[in-house]
Amino acid sequence: MFTTSVICSLRRELTGFTPRRWQGTTLARSVTMAPRLHGSPQSRSPLVNWGALEMGVALEMAPSRPSNHPFGQVPFLVDGDVEIFESGAILLYLADAYGGADTAVKRAKTTKWVMWANSELDGLCFGAVPGDHRVKGTQMNNPGIRSVAVLEKLLGQCEWIVDDTFSVADVAIGSYLNYVPIFFPAANLSATPNICAYMLKCASRPKFGEAFGEEHANLVRQKATAWLGRR
């Protein structure tokens, strides 16, 4: 859960969504009772909502507490007898159960990127270090950092991270990147135009605005467009 109050108007009510297909892939199983997500707009819950919306998974939103989360945090997903915490783990579960990523090979393509987003991109975006989750400052404006440079190069070679097809990998990576202009209004990512263009594509997806709120999406689009215009 984010430990800062510096989030711009992410207060919208998150409700259930109409099931549909993920990029033409039939849902792995029919939705009977909606998975229940304990969350709040001020946490990483919207990341899960975005992924669910893109997959066409209807989520029943529940208060942050009480829940069975062992650490009392959000997001926390309950789907029948399954209970999951950590946003990345929830994304991967939904992709497996409902999004068609239901084989070891398919899971391998996305799992590595979701794990990378949680373990490394998080710190690059927010300046946090292991064991200290305070927001300190972004490093995404420094292309001299190897991981930033590699991501910039990679995003210049593809439209989406996995097989040029939108997936939970993009949900994880795009969500973290698109928090940067929210937390750090003075950040300037113009030195990484491929990352900026990717952020703009993610924020322009209708389901992104539905999950994070149109104010959040508009701010990201404005910032990314401005950064690209400085090239």
Phi, psi and omega in degrees: 000140178294142182251027177233152177264005184276069175232130186275103168050059176255045190261006186295152178284128180259123186242185179287160186231156180282125180297142172211197182261153175263109176048041177081002180267128179296138179305141186297329176207156183290146180273119179256286174259129185296138171302145182255125181249117170277121183192182177207153180297336181276001178251198176270014178301319179302332176301316178293319179300319179299311179301317180296318179299316181295328179275350183077027180266124178281123178251136171269118181277138181230158178301157180303319180221150002278156172207177179268011177303126185297337180249007176068029184250177175228155005280157179215124185251137173238123179227093186065239179271359183268132176233130185222139170235169189080124186302318180296318179296322179294317178302314182294323177296314180297321179295322179290311187284327188232342189256005176090356177274064193248020172231163181300320181294314179297318180296322182299325182295325183260327185302317183300325181282322177295318178296319179296319179300316181289324188269326184241313183297324176309308181295323179294322182286322189246351179077011179281159176235159180308129180087352181223100188264014178291140179284121186243328183156146183276150173250003183289349176268013182239091181291356175285344176282130188304314183296324177294316180296320180294316179297319178301316179294316182300315183287348173276352184249355182211160176276314178231159193296315186251114176055029180056026180234132181301135183209182178297338175299318178289327176299313181293308183293314181297323180297312180297313180300319185280358168278340185303308180292343177284314182279330187231079184300335182271357181297148179229108182257022184296340179284353179234074186297328179292322176295318179298316180296322178294316177301318180296317178298316181296313183290343180273351177288130183306323183289336175296311179297327179293324182277315186267342184103143183293330179295316176300309182298318180296320180296317178298315180298318179296314181295314181297319179295318179296318179297319179294329180287346180274354181287000000 
